[in-house]
Amino acid sequence: MASFLSKIFARRSSNSIRVPAIETYDIENPEEKTARTLFHLVKLNHINYSHLISAFLFGADNQTLDRLYEIDSGLLEPWKDAPGEVVGSDWMDFLGKKEYERAFLDLFEDDLVDQGYDWKAVLQKFLFSGEQPLISSITADLGQPLIHLALALQMSVRDIAMEALTLAATSYYDNDIFKYSDDPSYFQAESLYKSSSITEILNKVRTDERFNNDAIAIPGEQNMTIIFRDHEAALLDYCNAWTISSDPTTYFRSSQKAAITLFMGTKTPEGGKYDKSLLHPLLMIHAIHVILPHTPDKVHISLVQQWWLTTLAIYVGQLRPEIDFDVIEGYDTQDKNWGWVKQQALKSPYATDAYFLQTLRVLKELGEAWQDAEEHHLRAAVKFVDDFDGWK
């Protein structure tokens, strides 16, 4: 039976989210030398694209891109042969099997040839149609498939797009994320209370004894399975507590600000350590911003709900740290601007740290997209650089 999502994609929705565009590029057909260098490096291997792309967008030269590639490429495992092929209509039988990663990539690349190298048609086919559309679990694996997809669309690189589909396919069953999008009853269930504020809800989650669990003693991704298994009802209660009104775009923007606060406001006071796991909700909501114009209207709200559910699970999995909700407001930038942030991204001691660069890029792009007159994103970026002393 076709999924709920695939049945409704053909109909337009009044609940679509309209966002200001984040600048896009076409590095597959580059005119300048630096863009050609980036495209060449992207083609070499399945590397940490976000690092190179972030540096490129901050104005890195060819030598800097080559240096970053050399640093990253030595840390990556080569592709491993799959136990067999993934072909034809049986491809769904292999969903969630990470050992078939290479076989899935071959499947999607073969379909790319069949589609006349129209890579966006391949995305539409596998993400939004059929019995198991891959968009239903795009936030699995801490959102890595989603983040990869956004990079592909932002930079117009079909190789990254095929790898994004591969990540989505091999992580499809992680924590059964797909079922919450495919079955509307999960996100329509009544909650104990309602709120329009994500930060208010997170504050309630922090003290809710329903999430107490001796099996969750050390923060980390390993807790996600336990949380979805043992605390699904409480997660959904808080997920459905967030009300998205007739103006979903405003609520979407508020979710981005909440993601920034969650990340910035949970830094440990000693040594300036930021929690990399709590960065992922921000990276994901930025990625959703990028892909929304390429996404059928009817899936917009469900996609944001999928992000919110995953964000709640990540927060609980990191042992629900206290959040400083005023961490950014009023922070004195001391006249530092985006030009200063750019210099820090490329020249600071942390310029080779992939997540350091990615954080600054995401904040900059969101600030530019919303024409941030209040400089909320700039203050966040400056404070992040001022305080940063590694990850915990």
TIKOL-319870 format. One record per residue (C-alpha): x, y, z; residue number from 1. Coordinates in Angstrom, 3 decimals, always signed. Layout:
N
u:X	v:Y	w:Z	resi:NUM
...
This chain:
392
u:+0.000	v:+0.000	w:+0.000	resi:1
u:+1.366	v:+3.379	w:-0.960	resi:2
u:+2.449	v:+5.510	w:+1.933	resi:3
u:+0.420	v:+8.395	w:+3.236	resi:4
u:+3.009	v:+10.851	w:+1.928	resi:5
u:+3.080	v:+9.531	w:-1.627	resi:6
u:-0.726	v:+9.743	w:-1.839	resi:7
u:-0.884	v:+13.422	w:-0.983	resi:8
u:+2.092	v:+14.881	w:-2.846	resi:9
u:-0.028	v:+15.660	w:-5.882	resi:10
u:-2.275	v:+18.020	w:-3.921	resi:11
u:-1.166	v:+21.484	w:-2.900	resi:12
u:-1.380	v:+22.574	w:+0.707	resi:13
u:-2.065	v:+25.860	w:+2.400	resi:14
u:+0.465	v:+24.794	w:+5.041	resi:15
u:+3.494	v:+25.170	w:+2.799	resi:16
u:+6.527	v:+27.005	w:+4.158	resi:17
u:+7.911	v:+29.832	w:+2.045	resi:18
u:+11.467	v:+30.790	w:+2.967	resi:19
u:+13.891	v:+33.339	w:+1.520	resi:20
u:+16.395	v:+31.580	w:-0.682	resi:21
u:+19.845	v:+30.617	w:+0.490	resi:22
u:+22.333	v:+31.344	w:-2.274	resi:23
u:+23.013	v:+28.421	w:-4.604	resi:24
u:+25.964	v:+27.599	w:-6.865	resi:25
u:+26.701	v:+25.407	w:-9.859	resi:26
u:+30.160	v:+23.974	w:-9.361	resi:27
u:+29.572	v:+21.237	w:-11.950	resi:28
u:+29.828	v:+23.981	w:-14.565	resi:29
u:+32.284	v:+26.353	w:-12.898	resi:30
u:+33.628	v:+29.504	w:-14.459	resi:31
u:+36.250	v:+30.419	w:-11.882	resi:32
u:+39.347	v:+28.454	w:-10.951	resi:33
u:+38.492	v:+27.987	w:-7.274	resi:34
u:+35.109	v:+26.473	w:-8.125	resi:35
u:+36.801	v:+24.103	w:-10.577	resi:36
u:+39.199	v:+23.048	w:-7.832	resi:37
u:+36.310	v:+22.373	w:-5.454	resi:38
u:+34.459	v:+20.281	w:-8.036	resi:39
u:+37.596	v:+18.266	w:-8.773	resi:40
u:+38.132	v:+17.522	w:-5.071	resi:41
u:+34.487	v:+16.563	w:-4.564	resi:42
u:+34.811	v:+14.056	w:-7.411	resi:43
u:+37.881	v:+12.393	w:-5.899	resi:44
u:+36.216	v:+10.591	w:-3.005	resi:45
u:+33.246	v:+10.553	w:-0.622	resi:46
u:+34.971	v:+13.062	w:+1.643	resi:47
u:+33.669	v:+15.541	w:+4.195	resi:48
u:+32.054	v:+17.787	w:+1.591	resi:49
u:+30.693	v:+20.224	w:+4.152	resi:50
u:+34.207	v:+21.196	w:+5.224	resi:51
u:+35.438	v:+21.976	w:+1.712	resi:52
u:+32.204	v:+23.662	w:+0.703	resi:53
u:+32.149	v:+25.799	w:+3.847	resi:54
u:+35.705	v:+26.929	w:+3.170	resi:55
u:+34.858	v:+27.653	w:-0.468	resi:56
u:+31.855	v:+29.747	w:+0.517	resi:57
u:+34.023	v:+31.744	w:+2.915	resi:58
u:+36.371	v:+32.551	w:+0.027	resi:59
u:+39.131	v:+29.965	w:+0.460	resi:60
u:+41.716	v:+29.872	w:-2.330	resi:61
u:+42.899	v:+26.794	w:-4.250	resi:62
u:+45.789	v:+26.110	w:-1.900	resi:63
u:+43.524	v:+26.179	w:+1.152	resi:64
u:+41.040	v:+23.780	w:-0.454	resi:65
u:+43.837	v:+21.379	w:-1.408	resi:66
u:+45.218	v:+21.499	w:+2.138	resi:67
u:+41.818	v:+20.804	w:+3.698	resi:68
u:+41.276	v:+17.906	w:+1.319	resi:69
u:+44.601	v:+16.349	w:+2.265	resi:70
u:+43.720	v:+16.616	w:+5.957	resi:71
u:+40.271	v:+15.083	w:+5.530	resi:72
u:+41.059	v:+12.392	w:+2.979	resi:73
u:+43.525	v:+10.664	w:+5.277	resi:74
u:+40.816	v:+10.113	w:+7.897	resi:75
u:+38.224	v:+8.473	w:+5.669	resi:76
u:+37.603	v:+4.817	w:+5.051	resi:77
u:+37.511	v:+3.741	w:+1.396	resi:78
u:+34.344	v:+2.344	w:-0.139	resi:79
u:+33.750	v:-1.293	w:+0.808	resi:80
u:+32.344	v:-3.829	w:-1.622	resi:81
u:+28.747	v:-4.811	w:-0.858	resi:82
u:+27.750	v:-8.457	w:-0.301	resi:83
u:+25.665	v:-8.274	w:-3.478	resi:84
u:+23.844	v:-5.995	w:-5.880	resi:85
u:+20.759	v:-3.893	w:-5.250	resi:86
u:+18.761	v:-3.899	w:-8.457	resi:87
u:+15.279	v:-3.473	w:-9.862	resi:88
u:+12.088	v:-3.340	w:-7.850	resi:89
u:+13.621	v:-5.326	w:-4.982	resi:90
u:+15.719	v:-2.372	w:-3.824	resi:91
u:+13.413	v:-1.704	w:-0.872	resi:92
u:+14.282	v:-5.127	w:+0.569	resi:93
u:+17.766	v:-3.798	w:+1.313	resi:94
u:+16.765	v:-0.587	w:+3.076	resi:95
u:+18.588	v:-0.070	w:+6.355	resi:96
u:+21.404	v:-2.484	w:+5.478	resi:97
u:+24.528	v:-0.383	w:+5.792	resi:98
u:+26.738	v:-3.082	w:+4.329	resi:99
u:+24.973	v:-2.437	w:+1.006	resi:100
u:+26.085	v:+1.200	w:+0.868	resi:101
u:+28.181	v:+0.752	w:-2.277	resi:102
u:+25.427	v:-1.284	w:-3.952	resi:103
u:+22.857	v:+1.439	w:-3.272	resi:104
u:+25.177	v:+4.040	w:-4.768	resi:105
u:+25.481	v:+1.870	w:-7.890	resi:106
u:+21.678	v:+1.571	w:-8.019	resi:107
u:+21.143	v:+5.317	w:-7.891	resi:108
u:+23.918	v:+6.015	w:-10.394	resi:109
u:+22.413	v:+3.473	w:-12.803	resi:110
u:+19.051	v:+5.185	w:-12.452	resi:111
u:+20.793	v:+8.485	w:-13.134	resi:112
u:+21.858	v:+7.110	w:-16.516	resi:113
u:+18.304	v:+5.884	w:-17.181	resi:114
u:+17.002	v:+9.381	w:-16.386	resi:115
u:+19.360	v:+10.971	w:-18.900	resi:116
u:+21.541	v:+12.347	w:-16.084	resi:117
u:+18.645	v:+14.397	w:-14.729	resi:118
u:+19.721	v:+13.995	w:-11.108	resi:119
u:+16.832	v:+16.022	w:-9.736	resi:120
u:+14.436	v:+13.566	w:-11.387	resi:121
u:+16.231	v:+10.751	w:-9.547	resi:122
u:+15.800	v:+12.635	w:-6.275	resi:123
u:+12.089	v:+13.151	w:-6.905	resi:124
u:+11.622	v:+9.476	w:-7.740	resi:125
u:+13.268	v:+8.017	w:-4.652	resi:126
u:+12.535	v:+10.736	w:-2.113	resi:127
u:+8.884	v:+11.438	w:-2.837	resi:128
u:+7.252	v:+8.481	w:-4.586	resi:129
u:+6.580	v:+4.801	w:-4.110	resi:130
u:+5.673	v:+2.791	w:-1.045	resi:131
u:+8.718	v:+3.850	w:+0.975	resi:132
u:+9.745	v:+7.417	w:+0.056	resi:133
u:+13.176	v:+8.115	w:+1.498	resi:134
u:+12.164	v:+11.585	w:+2.704	resi:135
u:+10.277	v:+9.818	w:+5.503	resi:136
u:+13.524	v:+9.052	w:+7.347	resi:137
u:+15.743	v:+11.850	w:+6.086	resi:138
u:+16.622	v:+12.973	w:+9.656	resi:139
u:+17.936	v:+9.525	w:+10.655	resi:140
u:+21.611	v:+9.162	w:+11.588	resi:141
u:+21.633	v:+12.634	w:+13.217	resi:142
u:+20.406	v:+14.105	w:+9.951	resi:143
u:+23.423	v:+13.174	w:+7.834	resi:144
u:+21.300	v:+12.201	w:+4.781	resi:145
u:+19.421	v:+15.513	w:+5.030	resi:146
u:+22.598	v:+17.581	w:+5.389	resi:147
u:+24.163	v:+15.784	w:+2.414	resi:148
u:+21.030	v:+16.383	w:+0.332	resi:149
u:+21.106	v:+20.099	w:+1.091	resi:150
u:+24.747	v:+20.311	w:+0.016	resi:151
u:+23.883	v:+18.621	w:-3.272	resi:152
u:+21.062	v:+21.046	w:-3.998	resi:153
u:+22.948	v:+24.128	w:-2.843	resi:154
u:+26.056	v:+23.360	w:-4.905	resi:155
u:+24.307	v:+21.535	w:-7.795	resi:156
u:+26.464	v:+18.393	w:-7.632	resi:157
u:+24.819	v:+15.170	w:-8.748	resi:158
u:+27.486	v:+12.957	w:-7.136	resi:159
u:+26.637	v:+14.358	w:-3.714	resi:160
u:+22.934	v:+13.896	w:-4.491	resi:161
u:+23.440	v:+10.199	w:-5.215	resi:162
u:+25.406	v:+9.807	w:-1.983	resi:163
u:+22.617	v:+11.572	w:-0.078	resi:164
u:+20.148	v:+8.993	w:-1.376	resi:165
u:+22.586	v:+6.256	w:-0.375	resi:166
u:+22.797	v:+7.580	w:+3.180	resi:167
u:+19.004	v:+7.857	w:+3.367	resi:168
u:+18.561	v:+4.293	w:+2.130	resi:169
u:+21.109	v:+2.683	w:+4.435	resi:170
u:+19.843	v:+4.516	w:+7.536	resi:171
u:+16.157	v:+4.144	w:+6.641	resi:172
u:+15.191	v:+2.015	w:+9.648	resi:173
u:+17.316	v:+3.857	w:+12.220	resi:174
u:+14.968	v:+4.311	w:+15.194	resi:175
u:+12.026	v:+3.768	w:+12.819	resi:176
u:+11.909	v:+7.490	w:+12.032	resi:177
u:+10.037	v:+6.707	w:+8.813	resi:178
u:+6.894	v:+5.488	w:+10.552	resi:179
u:+6.137	v:+8.850	w:+12.161	resi:180
u:+5.987	v:+10.576	w:+8.779	resi:181
u:+4.229	v:+7.770	w:+6.924	resi:182
u:+1.446	v:+7.401	w:+9.500	resi:183
u:-0.242	v:+10.772	w:+10.193	resi:184
u:-1.781	v:+9.559	w:+13.442	resi:185
u:+1.544	v:+9.952	w:+15.293	resi:186
u:+1.787	v:+13.701	w:+14.682	resi:187
u:-1.956	v:+14.229	w:+15.107	resi:188
u:-2.232	v:+12.667	w:+18.564	resi:189
u:-3.319	v:+14.955	w:+21.395	resi:190
u:-0.618	v:+16.168	w:+23.774	resi:191
u:-0.921	v:+17.056	w:+27.450	resi:192
u:-0.503	v:+20.750	w:+26.657	resi:193
u:+0.180	v:+23.119	w:+23.752	resi:194
u:+2.827	v:+25.778	w:+23.227	resi:195
u:+4.064	v:+27.888	w:+20.344	resi:196
u:+7.550	v:+28.089	w:+21.897	resi:197
u:+10.120	v:+25.374	w:+21.290	resi:198
u:+12.371	v:+26.753	w:+24.014	resi:199
u:+9.523	v:+26.588	w:+26.527	resi:200
u:+8.908	v:+22.958	w:+25.597	resi:201
u:+12.598	v:+22.087	w:+25.899	resi:202
u:+12.622	v:+23.606	w:+29.365	resi:203
u:+9.783	v:+21.283	w:+30.381	resi:204
u:+11.531	v:+18.276	w:+28.838	resi:205
u:+14.598	v:+19.003	w:+30.974	resi:206
u:+12.742	v:+18.321	w:+34.216	resi:207
u:+10.298	v:+15.634	w:+33.076	resi:208
u:+10.869	v:+12.499	w:+35.142	resi:209
u:+9.354	v:+10.343	w:+32.402	resi:210
u:+12.748	v:+10.501	w:+30.688	resi:211
u:+14.679	v:+9.244	w:+33.719	resi:212
u:+16.395	v:+6.022	w:+32.703	resi:213
u:+19.376	v:+4.288	w:+34.289	resi:214
u:+20.300	v:+2.933	w:+30.860	resi:215
u:+20.993	v:+6.494	w:+29.694	resi:216
u:+23.995	v:+7.449	w:+31.802	resi:217
u:+26.516	v:+8.763	w:+29.289	resi:218
u:+25.544	v:+11.316	w:+26.623	resi:219
u:+25.812	v:+10.186	w:+23.037	resi:220
u:+24.176	v:+8.902	w:+19.885	resi:221
u:+24.046	v:+5.404	w:+21.374	resi:222
u:+21.122	v:+6.576	w:+23.528	resi:223
u:+18.816	v:+7.223	w:+20.573	resi:224
u:+17.663	v:+3.614	w:+20.261	resi:225
u:+16.818	v:+3.435	w:+23.976	resi:226
u:+14.941	v:+6.738	w:+23.882	resi:227
u:+12.712	v:+5.780	w:+20.966	resi:228
u:+12.152	v:+2.322	w:+22.433	resi:229
u:+11.427	v:+3.277	w:+26.043	resi:230
u:+10.183	v:+6.862	w:+25.824	resi:231
u:+8.253	v:+7.086	w:+22.568	resi:232
u:+5.034	v:+8.251	w:+24.242	resi:233
u:+6.745	v:+11.106	w:+26.091	resi:234
u:+8.666	v:+12.130	w:+22.965	resi:235
u:+5.491	v:+12.302	w:+20.907	resi:236
u:+3.713	v:+14.166	w:+23.687	resi:237
u:+6.292	v:+16.948	w:+23.532	resi:238
u:+6.570	v:+16.775	w:+19.764	resi:239
u:+2.838	v:+17.354	w:+19.395	resi:240
u:+2.843	v:+20.055	w:+22.069	resi:241
u:+4.451	v:+22.417	w:+19.565	resi:242
u:+1.629	v:+24.055	w:+17.642	resi:243
u:+2.262	v:+25.266	w:+14.104	resi:244
u:-0.443	v:+27.803	w:+13.247	resi:245
u:-1.746	v:+29.169	w:+9.963	resi:246
u:+1.576	v:+30.996	w:+9.505	resi:247
u:+4.032	v:+28.078	w:+9.292	resi:248
u:+6.841	v:+30.219	w:+7.884	resi:249
u:+6.993	v:+32.279	w:+11.078	resi:250
u:+7.083	v:+29.099	w:+13.144	resi:251
u:+9.798	v:+27.680	w:+10.929	resi:252
u:+11.935	v:+30.760	w:+11.509	resi:253
u:+11.367	v:+30.455	w:+15.252	resi:254
u:+12.518	v:+26.832	w:+15.086	resi:255
u:+15.803	v:+27.983	w:+13.569	resi:256
u:+16.339	v:+30.483	w:+16.377	resi:257
u:+15.512	v:+27.778	w:+18.911	resi:258
u:+18.079	v:+25.455	w:+17.329	resi:259
u:+20.730	v:+28.166	w:+17.656	resi:260
u:+19.793	v:+28.694	w:+21.308	resi:261
u:+19.861	v:+24.959	w:+22.039	resi:262
u:+23.368	v:+24.676	w:+20.618	resi:263
u:+24.825	v:+27.907	w:+21.977	resi:264
u:+23.057	v:+27.814	w:+25.339	resi:265
u:+24.321	v:+24.390	w:+26.410	resi:266
u:+28.055	v:+25.086	w:+26.181	resi:267
u:+29.899	v:+23.864	w:+29.230	resi:268
u:+31.117	v:+26.798	w:+31.346	resi:269
u:+34.551	v:+25.296	w:+31.837	resi:270
u:+36.867	v:+25.622	w:+28.855	resi:271
u:+34.276	v:+26.697	w:+26.318	resi:272
u:+33.411	v:+23.221	w:+25.079	resi:273
u:+30.434	v:+22.978	w:+22.748	resi:274
u:+28.381	v:+19.803	w:+22.293	resi:275
u:+28.726	v:+18.572	w:+18.718	resi:276
u:+25.610	v:+16.410	w:+19.018	resi:277
u:+23.508	v:+19.463	w:+19.899	resi:278
u:+24.844	v:+21.205	w:+16.800	resi:279
u:+23.016	v:+18.717	w:+14.573	resi:280
u:+19.512	v:+20.171	w:+15.097	resi:281
u:+20.863	v:+23.485	w:+13.773	resi:282
u:+22.575	v:+21.822	w:+10.816	resi:283
u:+19.366	v:+19.939	w:+10.030	resi:284
u:+17.025	v:+22.936	w:+10.189	resi:285
u:+19.416	v:+24.865	w:+7.927	resi:286
u:+19.388	v:+21.915	w:+5.520	resi:287
u:+15.580	v:+21.876	w:+5.532	resi:288
u:+15.664	v:+25.587	w:+4.644	resi:289
u:+17.789	v:+24.708	w:+1.603	resi:290
u:+15.637	v:+21.825	w:+0.369	resi:291
u:+12.162	v:+23.306	w:+0.987	resi:292
u:+11.930	v:+24.928	w:-2.480	resi:293
u:+12.615	v:+21.489	w:-3.988	resi:294
u:+10.096	v:+19.695	w:-1.776	resi:295
u:+6.360	v:+19.141	w:-2.452	resi:296
u:+4.257	v:+21.533	w:-0.376	resi:297
u:+2.344	v:+18.859	w:+1.477	resi:298
u:+5.468	v:+17.388	w:+3.045	resi:299
u:+6.749	v:+20.680	w:+4.491	resi:300
u:+5.050	v:+20.448	w:+7.877	resi:301
u:+5.743	v:+16.743	w:+8.237	resi:302
u:+9.413	v:+17.344	w:+7.476	resi:303
u:+9.677	v:+19.997	w:+10.188	resi:304
u:+7.849	v:+17.694	w:+12.628	resi:305
u:+10.323	v:+14.937	w:+11.788	resi:306
u:+13.140	v:+17.383	w:+12.592	resi:307
u:+11.484	v:+18.390	w:+15.872	resi:308
u:+11.007	v:+14.787	w:+16.986	resi:309
u:+14.643	v:+13.999	w:+16.184	resi:310
u:+15.791	v:+17.156	w:+17.986	resi:311
u:+13.890	v:+16.143	w:+21.121	resi:312
u:+15.494	v:+12.695	w:+21.040	resi:313
u:+18.968	v:+14.194	w:+20.602	resi:314
u:+18.405	v:+16.552	w:+23.548	resi:315
u:+17.256	v:+13.712	w:+25.796	resi:316
u:+20.161	v:+11.583	w:+24.568	resi:317
u:+22.588	v:+14.292	w:+25.659	resi:318
u:+21.117	v:+14.031	w:+29.176	resi:319
u:+18.965	v:+17.161	w:+28.908	resi:320
u:+21.518	v:+19.840	w:+29.839	resi:321
u:+20.305	v:+23.157	w:+31.204	resi:322
u:+19.845	v:+25.780	w:+28.482	resi:323
u:+20.741	v:+29.449	w:+28.796	resi:324
u:+17.917	v:+30.956	w:+26.748	resi:325
u:+19.455	v:+34.453	w:+26.836	resi:326
u:+22.880	v:+33.349	w:+25.678	resi:327
u:+22.844	v:+35.404	w:+22.460	resi:328
u:+20.637	v:+38.399	w:+23.180	resi:329
u:+22.698	v:+41.414	w:+24.104	resi:330
u:+26.060	v:+39.782	w:+23.406	resi:331
u:+28.564	v:+42.537	w:+22.599	resi:332
u:+30.187	v:+41.885	w:+19.223	resi:333
u:+32.647	v:+44.747	w:+19.827	resi:334
u:+32.069	v:+45.930	w:+16.248	resi:335
u:+33.093	v:+42.578	w:+14.769	resi:336
u:+31.287	v:+41.893	w:+11.497	resi:337
u:+30.901	v:+39.054	w:+9.010	resi:338
u:+34.241	v:+39.999	w:+7.462	resi:339
u:+35.885	v:+39.238	w:+10.805	resi:340
u:+33.973	v:+35.948	w:+11.029	resi:341
u:+35.209	v:+35.022	w:+7.538	resi:342
u:+38.805	v:+35.621	w:+8.585	resi:343
u:+38.330	v:+33.441	w:+11.665	resi:344
u:+36.814	v:+30.680	w:+9.545	resi:345
u:+39.871	v:+30.556	w:+7.308	resi:346
u:+42.743	v:+31.680	w:+9.543	resi:347
u:+41.963	v:+30.715	w:+13.143	resi:348
u:+43.626	v:+27.709	w:+14.832	resi:349
u:+40.354	v:+25.837	w:+14.266	resi:350
u:+40.149	v:+26.519	w:+10.521	resi:351
u:+40.733	v:+22.832	w:+9.776	resi:352
u:+37.921	v:+21.700	w:+12.087	resi:353
u:+35.030	v:+20.662	w:+9.846	resi:354
u:+32.255	v:+21.409	w:+12.339	resi:355
u:+33.768	v:+24.753	w:+13.345	resi:356
u:+33.613	v:+25.897	w:+9.726	resi:357
u:+30.194	v:+24.388	w:+9.162	resi:358
u:+28.734	v:+26.155	w:+12.195	resi:359
u:+29.912	v:+29.558	w:+10.994	resi:360
u:+28.672	v:+28.936	w:+7.449	resi:361
u:+25.205	v:+27.928	w:+8.607	resi:362
u:+24.856	v:+30.960	w:+10.873	resi:363
u:+26.038	v:+33.283	w:+8.100	resi:364
u:+23.698	v:+31.838	w:+5.471	resi:365
u:+20.649	v:+31.975	w:+7.717	resi:366
u:+21.450	v:+35.555	w:+8.685	resi:367
u:+21.777	v:+36.548	w:+5.038	resi:368
u:+18.611	v:+34.727	w:+4.002	resi:369
u:+16.441	v:+36.464	w:+6.604	resi:370
u:+18.255	v:+39.813	w:+6.217	resi:371
u:+18.900	v:+39.734	w:+9.930	resi:372
u:+18.533	v:+43.405	w:+10.903	resi:373
u:+18.797	v:+42.519	w:+14.604	resi:374
u:+22.118	v:+40.763	w:+13.932	resi:375
u:+21.021	v:+37.735	w:+15.946	resi:376
u:+23.006	v:+35.373	w:+13.726	resi:377
u:+26.063	v:+37.631	w:+13.711	resi:378
u:+26.073	v:+37.807	w:+17.513	resi:379
u:+25.805	v:+34.025	w:+17.647	resi:380
u:+28.712	v:+33.605	w:+15.224	resi:381
u:+30.941	v:+36.091	w:+17.037	resi:382
u:+30.190	v:+34.539	w:+20.425	resi:383
u:+30.860	v:+31.067	w:+19.030	resi:384
u:+34.295	v:+32.127	w:+17.768	resi:385
u:+35.087	v:+34.062	w:+20.951	resi:386
u:+34.204	v:+31.114	w:+23.193	resi:387
u:+35.207	v:+28.120	w:+21.089	resi:388
u:+37.840	v:+25.828	w:+22.558	resi:389
u:+36.985	v:+22.493	w:+21.014	resi:390
u:+34.145	v:+19.993	w:+21.275	resi:391
u:+32.983	v:+17.736	w:+24.043	resi:392
